[in-house]
Amino acid sequence: MIKLLYFASLREALGVANEALALPVGIATVGALRAHLAARGGAWEVFATSKSLRAAVNQAMVGPESALAAGDEVAFFPPVTGG
């Protein structure tokens, strides 16, 4: 399982702040996770269409090639989250 967190306008668009997700077989990177989430369709397509979304794994900023492991906390947020 991994914990997903969604912040700011992304949270509002998706209608969810967080969720637990069993890491699907074959999803080993942040980029693959984004593609998996985008495949949900509807508002989730933002993961495929927005190049400006940022990601953090275990509170460290990462790129799409960053590896994922069970127990990770993955946060997604737009570049400006406000304060």
PDB file as gemmi writes it, atoms N, CA and C in Angstrom:
CRYST1    1.000    1.000    1.000  90.00  90.00  90.00 P 1                      
ATOM      1  N   MET A   1       0.840  -1.183   0.000  1.00  0.00           N  
ATOM      2  CA  MET A   1       0.000   0.000   0.000  1.00  0.00           C  
ATOM      3  C   MET A   1       0.886   1.248   0.000  1.00  0.00           C  
ATOM      4  N   ILE A   2       0.414   2.266  -0.697  1.00  0.00           N  
ATOM      5  CA  ILE A   2       1.034   3.582  -0.617  1.00  0.00           C  
ATOM      6  C   ILE A   2      -0.056   4.565  -0.218  1.00  0.00           C  
ATOM      7  N   LYS A   3       0.360   5.683   0.356  1.00  0.00           N  
ATOM      8  CA  LYS A   3      -0.588   6.731   0.717  1.00  0.00           C  
ATOM      9  C   LYS A   3      -0.436   7.865  -0.279  1.00  0.00           C  
ATOM     10  N   LEU A   4      -1.549   8.280  -0.870  1.00  0.00           N  
ATOM     11  CA  LEU A   4      -1.545   9.375  -1.828  1.00  0.00           C  
ATOM     12  C   LEU A   4      -2.173  10.597  -1.195  1.00  0.00           C  
ATOM     13  N   LEU A   5      -1.543  11.752  -1.388  1.00  0.00           N  
ATOM     14  CA  LEU A   5      -2.042  13.027  -0.895  1.00  0.00           C  
ATOM     15  C   LEU A   5      -2.203  13.964  -2.079  1.00  0.00           C  
ATOM     16  N   TYR A   6      -3.322  14.696  -2.101  1.00  0.00           N  
ATOM     17  CA  TYR A   6      -3.600  15.655  -3.169  1.00  0.00           C  
ATOM     18  C   TYR A   6      -3.805  17.021  -2.533  1.00  0.00           C  
ATOM     19  N   PHE A   7      -3.156  18.056  -3.075  1.00  0.00           N  
ATOM     20  CA  PHE A   7      -3.185  19.377  -2.463  1.00  0.00           C  
ATOM     21  C   PHE A   7      -3.752  20.450  -3.380  1.00  0.00           C  
ATOM     22  N   ALA A   8      -4.246  21.507  -2.749  1.00  0.00           N  
ATOM     23  CA  ALA A   8      -4.684  22.744  -3.399  1.00  0.00           C  
ATOM     24  C   ALA A   8      -5.741  22.484  -4.475  1.00  0.00           C  
ATOM     25  N   SER A   9      -5.590  23.115  -5.635  1.00  0.00           N  
ATOM     26  CA  SER A   9      -6.606  23.009  -6.688  1.00  0.00           C  
ATOM     27  C   SER A   9      -6.753  21.577  -7.182  1.00  0.00           C  
ATOM     28  N   LEU A  10      -5.712  20.779  -7.075  1.00  0.00           N  
ATOM     29  CA  LEU A  10      -5.800  19.374  -7.475  1.00  0.00           C  
ATOM     30  C   LEU A  10      -6.784  18.637  -6.569  1.00  0.00           C  
ATOM     31  N   ARG A  11      -6.682  18.871  -5.278  1.00  0.00           N  
ATOM     32  CA  ARG A  11      -7.602  18.261  -4.313  1.00  0.00           C  
ATOM     33  C   ARG A  11      -9.045  18.670  -4.623  1.00  0.00           C  
ATOM     34  N   GLU A  12      -9.242  19.947  -4.929  1.00  0.00           N  
ATOM     35  CA  GLU A  12     -10.588  20.442  -5.237  1.00  0.00           C  
ATOM     36  C   GLU A  12     -11.127  19.797  -6.515  1.00  0.00           C  
ATOM     37  N   ALA A  13     -10.303  19.679  -7.535  1.00  0.00           N  
ATOM     38  CA  ALA A  13     -10.746  19.102  -8.803  1.00  0.00           C  
ATOM     39  C   ALA A  13     -11.100  17.625  -8.657  1.00  0.00           C  
ATOM     40  N   LEU A  14     -10.326  16.902  -7.853  1.00  0.00           N  
ATOM     41  CA  LEU A  14     -10.540  15.468  -7.693  1.00  0.00           C  
ATOM     42  C   LEU A  14     -11.623  15.148  -6.668  1.00  0.00           C  
ATOM     43  N   GLY A  15     -11.857  16.075  -5.748  1.00  0.00           N  
ATOM     44  CA  GLY A  15     -12.850  15.849  -4.707  1.00  0.00           C  
ATOM     45  C   GLY A  15     -12.392  14.908  -3.612  1.00  0.00           C  
ATOM     46  N   VAL A  16     -11.073  14.739  -3.501  1.00  0.00           N  
ATOM     47  CA  VAL A  16     -10.509  13.862  -2.473  1.00  0.00           C  
ATOM     48  C   VAL A  16      -9.164  14.434  -2.037  1.00  0.00           C  
ATOM     49  N   ALA A  17      -8.882  14.373  -0.737  1.00  0.00           N  
ATOM     50  CA  ALA A  17      -7.625  14.902  -0.213  1.00  0.00           C  
ATOM     51  C   ALA A  17      -6.538  13.838  -0.121  1.00  0.00           C  
ATOM     52  N   ASN A  18      -6.952  12.577   0.103  1.00  0.00           N  
ATOM     53  CA  ASN A  18      -5.971  11.503   0.230  1.00  0.00           C  
ATOM     54  C   ASN A  18      -6.649  10.170   0.013  1.00  0.00           C  
ATOM     55  N   GLU A  19      -5.834   9.173  -0.205  1.00  0.00           N  
ATOM     56  CA  GLU A  19      -6.338   7.807  -0.346  1.00  0.00           C  
ATOM     57  C   GLU A  19      -5.197   6.829  -0.146  1.00  0.00           C  
ATOM     58  N   ALA A  20      -5.545   5.622   0.215  1.00  0.00           N  
ATOM     59  CA  ALA A  20      -4.576   4.529   0.267  1.00  0.00           C  
ATOM     60  C   ALA A  20      -4.785   3.707  -0.997  1.00  0.00           C  
ATOM     61  N   LEU A  21      -3.697   3.284  -1.600  1.00  0.00           N  
ATOM     62  CA  LEU A  21      -3.772   2.548  -2.863  1.00  0.00           C  
ATOM     63  C   LEU A  21      -2.811   1.372  -2.805  1.00  0.00           C  
ATOM     64  N   ALA A  22      -3.324   0.200  -3.120  1.00  0.00           N  
ATOM     65  CA  ALA A  22      -2.438  -0.957  -3.273  1.00  0.00           C  
ATOM     66  C   ALA A  22      -1.617  -0.698  -4.531  1.00  0.00           C  
ATOM     67  N   LEU A  23      -0.318  -0.709  -4.397  1.00  0.00           N  
ATOM     68  CA  LEU A  23       0.558  -0.423  -5.529  1.00  0.00           C  
ATOM     69  C   LEU A  23       0.361  -1.501  -6.601  1.00  0.00           C  
ATOM     70  N   PRO A  24      -0.232  -1.115  -7.749  1.00  0.00           N  
ATOM     71  CA  PRO A  24      -0.498  -2.111  -8.792  1.00  0.00           C  
ATOM     72  C   PRO A  24       0.795  -2.724  -9.352  1.00  0.00           C  
ATOM     73  N   VAL A  25       0.698  -3.971  -9.765  1.00  0.00           N  
ATOM     74  CA  VAL A  25       1.829  -4.651 -10.390  1.00  0.00           C  
ATOM     75  C   VAL A  25       2.246  -3.849 -11.614  1.00  0.00           C  
ATOM     76  N   GLY A  26       3.538  -3.619 -11.754  1.00  0.00           N  
ATOM     77  CA  GLY A  26       4.061  -2.899 -12.902  1.00  0.00           C  
ATOM     78  C   GLY A  26       4.154  -1.391 -12.702  1.00  0.00           C  
ATOM     79  N   ILE A  27       3.614  -0.881 -11.605  1.00  0.00           N  
ATOM     80  CA  ILE A  27       3.702   0.559 -11.312  1.00  0.00           C  
ATOM     81  C   ILE A  27       4.869   0.736 -10.348  1.00  0.00           C  
ATOM     82  N   ALA A  28       6.020   1.132 -10.883  1.00  0.00           N  
ATOM     83  CA  ALA A  28       7.231   1.190 -10.079  1.00  0.00           C  
ATOM     84  C   ALA A  28       7.823   2.587  -9.968  1.00  0.00           C  
ATOM     85  N   THR A  29       7.268   3.560 -10.711  1.00  0.00           N  
ATOM     86  CA  THR A  29       7.800   4.920 -10.682  1.00  0.00           C  
ATOM     87  C   THR A  29       6.662   5.921 -10.514  1.00  0.00           C  
ATOM     88  N   VAL A  30       7.030   7.140 -10.168  1.00  0.00           N  
ATOM     89  CA  VAL A  30       6.040   8.211 -10.046  1.00  0.00           C  
ATOM     90  C   VAL A  30       5.360   8.455 -11.394  1.00  0.00           C  
ATOM     91  N   GLY A  31       6.104   8.426 -12.471  1.00  0.00           N  
ATOM     92  CA  GLY A  31       5.527   8.617 -13.800  1.00  0.00           C  
ATOM     93  C   GLY A  31       4.502   7.549 -14.135  1.00  0.00           C  
ATOM     94  N   ALA A  32       4.804   6.305 -13.815  1.00  0.00           N  
ATOM     95  CA  ALA A  32       3.854   5.215 -14.062  1.00  0.00           C  
ATOM     96  C   ALA A  32       2.616   5.367 -13.175  1.00  0.00           C  
ATOM     97  N   LEU A  33       2.806   5.843 -11.961  1.00  0.00           N  
ATOM     98  CA  LEU A  33       1.673   6.092 -11.069  1.00  0.00           C  
ATOM     99  C   LEU A  33       0.780   7.183 -11.639  1.00  0.00           C  
ATOM    100  N   ARG A  34       1.381   8.246 -12.155  1.00  0.00           N  
ATOM    101  CA  ARG A  34       0.582   9.317 -12.772  1.00  0.00           C  
ATOM    102  C   ARG A  34      -0.248   8.770 -13.929  1.00  0.00           C  
ATOM    103  N   ALA A  35       0.338   7.938 -14.761  1.00  0.00           N  
ATOM    104  CA  ALA A  35      -0.388   7.349 -15.892  1.00  0.00           C  
ATOM    105  C   ALA A  35      -1.527   6.467 -15.386  1.00  0.00           C  
ATOM    106  N   HIS A  36      -1.275   5.720 -14.333  1.00  0.00           N  
ATOM    107  CA  HIS A  36      -2.302   4.859 -13.741  1.00  0.00           C  
ATOM    108  C   HIS A  36      -3.469   5.697 -13.218  1.00  0.00           C  
ATOM    109  N   LEU A  37      -3.166   6.793 -12.528  1.00  0.00           N  
ATOM    110  CA  LEU A  37      -4.223   7.661 -12.000  1.00  0.00           C  
ATOM    111  C   LEU A  37      -4.985   8.333 -13.137  1.00  0.00           C  
ATOM    112  N   ALA A  38      -4.287   8.769 -14.176  1.00  0.00           N  
ATOM    113  CA  ALA A  38      -4.936   9.418 -15.320  1.00  0.00           C  
ATOM    114  C   ALA A  38      -5.920   8.466 -16.002  1.00  0.00           C  
ATOM    115  N   ALA A  39      -5.613   7.178 -15.983  1.00  0.00           N  
ATOM    116  CA  ALA A  39      -6.469   6.186 -16.641  1.00  0.00           C  
ATOM    117  C   ALA A  39      -7.827   6.044 -15.963  1.00  0.00           C  
ATOM    118  N   ARG A  40      -7.990   6.622 -14.769  1.00  0.00           N  
ATOM    119  CA  ARG A  40      -9.291   6.606 -14.102  1.00  0.00           C  
ATOM    120  C   ARG A  40     -10.315   7.435 -14.882  1.00  0.00           C  
ATOM    121  N   GLY A  41      -9.826   8.352 -15.708  1.00  0.00           N  
ATOM    122  CA  GLY A  41     -10.700   9.178 -16.536  1.00  0.00           C  
ATOM    123  C   GLY A  41     -11.288  10.355 -15.771  1.00  0.00           C  
ATOM    124  N   GLY A  42     -12.096  11.135 -16.461  1.00  0.00           N  
ATOM    125  CA  GLY A  42     -12.728  12.306 -15.857  1.00  0.00           C  
ATOM    126  C   GLY A  42     -11.702  13.289 -15.331  1.00  0.00           C  
ATOM    127  N   ALA A  43     -11.932  13.797 -14.133  1.00  0.00           N  
ATOM    128  CA  ALA A  43     -11.028  14.777 -13.528  1.00  0.00           C  
ATOM    129  C   ALA A  43      -9.615  14.232 -13.350  1.00  0.00           C  
ATOM    130  N   TRP A  44      -9.488  12.910 -13.259  1.00  0.00           N  
ATOM    131  CA  TRP A  44      -8.177  12.289 -13.048  1.00  0.00           C  
ATOM    132  C   TRP A  44      -7.249  12.448 -14.256  1.00  0.00           C  
ATOM    133  N   GLU A  45      -7.807  12.787 -15.410  1.00  0.00           N  
ATOM    134  CA  GLU A  45      -6.982  12.979 -16.595  1.00  0.00           C  
ATOM    135  C   GLU A  45      -5.982  14.118 -16.438  1.00  0.00           C  
ATOM    136  N   VAL A  46      -6.169  14.958 -15.416  1.00  0.00           N  
ATOM    137  CA  VAL A  46      -5.216  16.033 -15.139  1.00  0.00           C  
ATOM    138  C   VAL A  46      -3.802  15.469 -14.945  1.00  0.00           C  
ATOM    139  N   PHE A  47      -3.704  14.229 -14.491  1.00  0.00           N  
ATOM    140  CA  PHE A  47      -2.383  13.624 -14.295  1.00  0.00           C  
ATOM    141  C   PHE A  47      -1.662  13.394 -15.618  1.00  0.00           C  
ATOM    142  N   ALA A  48      -2.398  13.290 -16.695  1.00  0.00           N  
ATOM    143  CA  ALA A  48      -1.793  13.121 -18.025  1.00  0.00           C  
ATOM    144  C   ALA A  48      -1.632  14.450 -18.744  1.00  0.00           C  
ATOM    145  N   THR A  49      -2.543  15.383 -18.491  1.00  0.00           N  
ATOM    146  CA  THR A  49      -2.561  16.617 -19.274  1.00  0.00           C  
ATOM    147  C   THR A  49      -1.759  17.753 -18.658  1.00  0.00           C  
ATOM    148  N   SER A  50      -1.544  17.735 -17.353  1.00  0.00           N  
ATOM    149  CA  SER A  50      -0.829  18.830 -16.691  1.00  0.00           C  
ATOM    150  C   SER A  50       0.640  18.477 -16.496  1.00  0.00           C  
ATOM    151  N   LYS A  51       1.492  19.187 -17.203  1.00  0.00           N  
ATOM    152  CA  LYS A  51       2.931  18.964 -17.058  1.00  0.00           C  
ATOM    153  C   LYS A  51       3.502  19.686 -15.838  1.00  0.00           C  
ATOM    154  N   SER A  52       2.702  20.571 -15.227  1.00  0.00           N  
ATOM    155  CA  SER A  52       3.214  21.376 -14.123  1.00  0.00           C  
ATOM    156  C   SER A  52       2.982  20.760 -12.749  1.00  0.00           C  
ATOM    157  N   LEU A  53       2.287  19.619 -12.671  1.00  0.00           N  
ATOM    158  CA  LEU A  53       2.083  18.986 -11.367  1.00  0.00           C  
ATOM    159  C   LEU A  53       3.423  18.574 -10.776  1.00  0.00           C  
ATOM    160  N   ARG A  54       3.563  18.798  -9.500  1.00  0.00           N  
ATOM    161  CA  ARG A  54       4.781  18.406  -8.778  1.00  0.00           C  
ATOM    162  C   ARG A  54       4.477  17.164  -7.957  1.00  0.00           C  
ATOM    163  N   ALA A  55       5.514  16.416  -7.630  1.00  0.00           N  
ATOM    164  CA  ALA A  55       5.349  15.218  -6.811  1.00  0.00           C  
ATOM    165  C   ALA A  55       6.435  15.176  -5.741  1.00  0.00           C  
ATOM    166  N   ALA A  56       6.067  14.604  -4.617  1.00  0.00           N  
ATOM    167  CA  ALA A  56       7.023  14.365  -3.536  1.00  0.00           C  
ATOM    168  C   ALA A  56       6.791  12.947  -3.036  1.00  0.00           C  
ATOM    169  N   VAL A  57       7.867  12.251  -2.767  1.00  0.00           N  
ATOM    170  CA  VAL A  57       7.787  10.924  -2.174  1.00  0.00           C  
ATOM    171  C   VAL A  57       8.458  11.008  -0.812  1.00  0.00           C  
ATOM    172  N   ASN A  58       7.704  10.656   0.212  1.00  0.00           N  
ATOM    173  CA  ASN A  58       8.196  10.724   1.589  1.00  0.00           C  
ATOM    174  C   ASN A  58       8.771  12.111   1.891  1.00  0.00           C  
ATOM    175  N   GLN A  59       8.053  13.137   1.428  1.00  0.00           N  
ATOM    176  CA  GLN A  59       8.331  14.552   1.661  1.00  0.00           C  
ATOM    177  C   GLN A  59       9.591  15.075   0.977  1.00  0.00           C  
ATOM    178  N   ALA A  60      10.054  14.377  -0.040  1.00  0.00           N  
ATOM    179  CA  ALA A  60      11.196  14.834  -0.841  1.00  0.00           C  
ATOM    180  C   ALA A  60      10.726  15.007  -2.281  1.00  0.00           C  
ATOM    181  N   MET A  61      10.998  16.168  -2.873  1.00  0.00           N  
ATOM    182  CA  MET A  61      10.615  16.426  -4.260  1.00  0.00           C  
ATOM    183  C   MET A  61      11.293  15.412  -5.175  1.00  0.00           C  
ATOM    184  N   VAL A  62      10.516  14.903  -6.145  1.00  0.00           N  
ATOM    185  CA  VAL A  62      11.032  13.877  -7.052  1.00  0.00           C  
ATOM    186  C   VAL A  62      10.565  14.132  -8.472  1.00  0.00           C  
ATOM    187  N   GLY A  63      11.194  13.462  -9.399  1.00  0.00           N  
ATOM    188  CA  GLY A  63      10.796  13.502 -10.798  1.00  0.00           C  
ATOM    189  C   GLY A  63      10.032  12.240 -11.157  1.00  0.00           C  
ATOM    190  N   PRO A  64       9.576  12.155 -12.401  1.00  0.00           N  
ATOM    191  CA  PRO A  64       8.759  11.015 -12.824  1.00  0.00           C  
ATOM    192  C   PRO A  64       9.497   9.676 -12.800  1.00  0.00           C  
ATOM    193  N   GLU A  65      10.803   9.713 -12.837  1.00  0.00           N  
ATOM    194  CA  GLU A  65      11.576   8.473 -12.848  1.00  0.00           C  
ATOM    195  C   GLU A  65      11.831   7.903 -11.461  1.00  0.00           C  
ATOM    196  N   SER A  66      11.407   8.627 -10.421  1.00  0.00           N  
ATOM    197  CA  SER A  66      11.654   8.203  -9.039  1.00  0.00           C  
ATOM    198  C   SER A  66      10.925   6.901  -8.726  1.00  0.00           C  
ATOM    199  N   ALA A  67      11.637   5.987  -8.095  1.00  0.00           N  
ATOM    200  CA  ALA A  67      11.083   4.671  -7.758  1.00  0.00           C  
ATOM    201  C   ALA A  67      10.091   4.759  -6.605  1.00  0.00           C  
ATOM    202  N   LEU A  68       9.120   3.854  -6.626  1.00  0.00           N  
ATOM    203  CA  LEU A  68       8.125   3.748  -5.558  1.00  0.00           C  
ATOM    204  C   LEU A  68       8.264   2.391  -4.875  1.00  0.00           C  
ATOM    205  N   ALA A  69       7.896   2.374  -3.584  1.00  0.00           N  
ATOM    206  CA  ALA A  69       7.906   1.129  -2.826  1.00  0.00           C  
ATOM    207  C   ALA A  69       6.710   1.122  -1.888  1.00  0.00           C  
ATOM    208  N   ALA A  70       6.312  -0.063  -1.494  1.00  0.00           N  
ATOM    209  CA  ALA A  70       5.215  -0.190  -0.541  1.00  0.00           C  
ATOM    210  C   ALA A  70       5.532   0.637   0.700  1.00  0.00           C  
ATOM    211  N   GLY A  71       4.518   1.328   1.222  1.00  0.00           N  
ATOM    212  CA  GLY A  71       4.688   2.145   2.410  1.00  0.00           C  
ATOM    213  C   GLY A  71       5.027   3.599   2.120  1.00  0.00           C  
ATOM    214  N   ASP A  72       5.317   3.926   0.860  1.00  0.00           N  
ATOM    215  CA  ASP A  72       5.652   5.312   0.516  1.00  0.00           C  
ATOM    216  C   ASP A  72       4.437   6.225   0.661  1.00  0.00           C  
ATOM    217  N   GLU A  73       4.724   7.487   0.950  1.00  0.00           N  
ATOM    218  CA  GLU A  73       3.722   8.551   0.922  1.00  0.00           C  
ATOM    219  C   GLU A  73       4.031   9.400  -0.300  1.00  0.00           C  
ATOM    220  N   VAL A  74       3.066   9.502  -1.213  1.00  0.00           N  
ATOM    221  CA  VAL A  74       3.256  10.241  -2.454  1.00  0.00           C  
ATOM    222  C   VAL A  74       2.288  11.411  -2.471  1.00  0.00           C  
ATOM    223  N   ALA A  75       2.832  12.620  -2.595  1.00  0.00           N  
ATOM    224  CA  ALA A  75       2.009  13.826  -2.631  1.00  0.00           C  
ATOM    225  C   ALA A  75       2.077  14.444  -4.019  1.00  0.00           C  
ATOM    226  N   PHE A  76       0.925  14.892  -4.508  1.00  0.00           N  
ATOM    227  CA  PHE A  76       0.848  15.597  -5.780  1.00  0.00           C  
ATOM    228  C   PHE A  76       0.252  16.973  -5.528  1.00  0.00           C  
ATOM    229  N   PHE A  77       0.812  17.990  -6.186  1.00  0.00           N  
ATOM    230  CA  PHE A  77       0.314  19.351  -5.988  1.00  0.00           C  
ATOM    231  C   PHE A  77       0.713  20.222  -7.160  1.00  0.00           C  
ATOM    232  N   PRO A  78      -0.083  21.274  -7.406  1.00  0.00           N  
ATOM    233  CA  PRO A  78       0.296  22.223  -8.442  1.00  0.00           C  
ATOM    234  C   PRO A  78       1.517  23.016  -7.981  1.00  0.00           C  
ATOM    235  N   PRO A  79       2.191  23.714  -8.896  1.00  0.00           N  
ATOM    236  CA  PRO A  79       3.428  24.401  -8.523  1.00  0.00           C  
ATOM    237  C   PRO A  79       3.256  25.484  -7.465  1.00  0.00           C  
ATOM    238  N   VAL A  80       2.099  26.109  -7.399  1.00  0.00           N  
ATOM    239  CA  VAL A  80       1.852  27.124  -6.370  1.00  0.00           C  
ATOM    240  C   VAL A  80       0.688  26.637  -5.527  1.00  0.00           C  
ATOM    241  N   THR A  81       0.948  26.318  -4.251  1.00  0.00           N  
ATOM    242  CA  THR A  81      -0.100  25.781  -3.405  1.00  0.00           C  
ATOM    243  C   THR A  81      -0.699  26.811  -2.478  1.00  0.00           C  
ATOM    244  N   GLY A  82      -0.153  27.993  -2.429  1.00  0.00           N  
ATOM    245  CA  GLY A  82      -0.700  29.029  -1.546  1.00  0.00           C  
ATOM    246  C   GLY A  82      -0.257  28.829  -0.109  1.00  0.00           C  
ATOM    247  N   GLY A  83      -0.758  29.695   0.764  1.00  0.00           N  
ATOM    248  CA  GLY A  83      -0.294  29.569   2.145  1.00  0.00           C  
ATOM    249  C   GLY A  83      -1.316  29.855   3.150  1.00  0.00           C  
TER     250      GLY A  83                                                      
END                                                                             
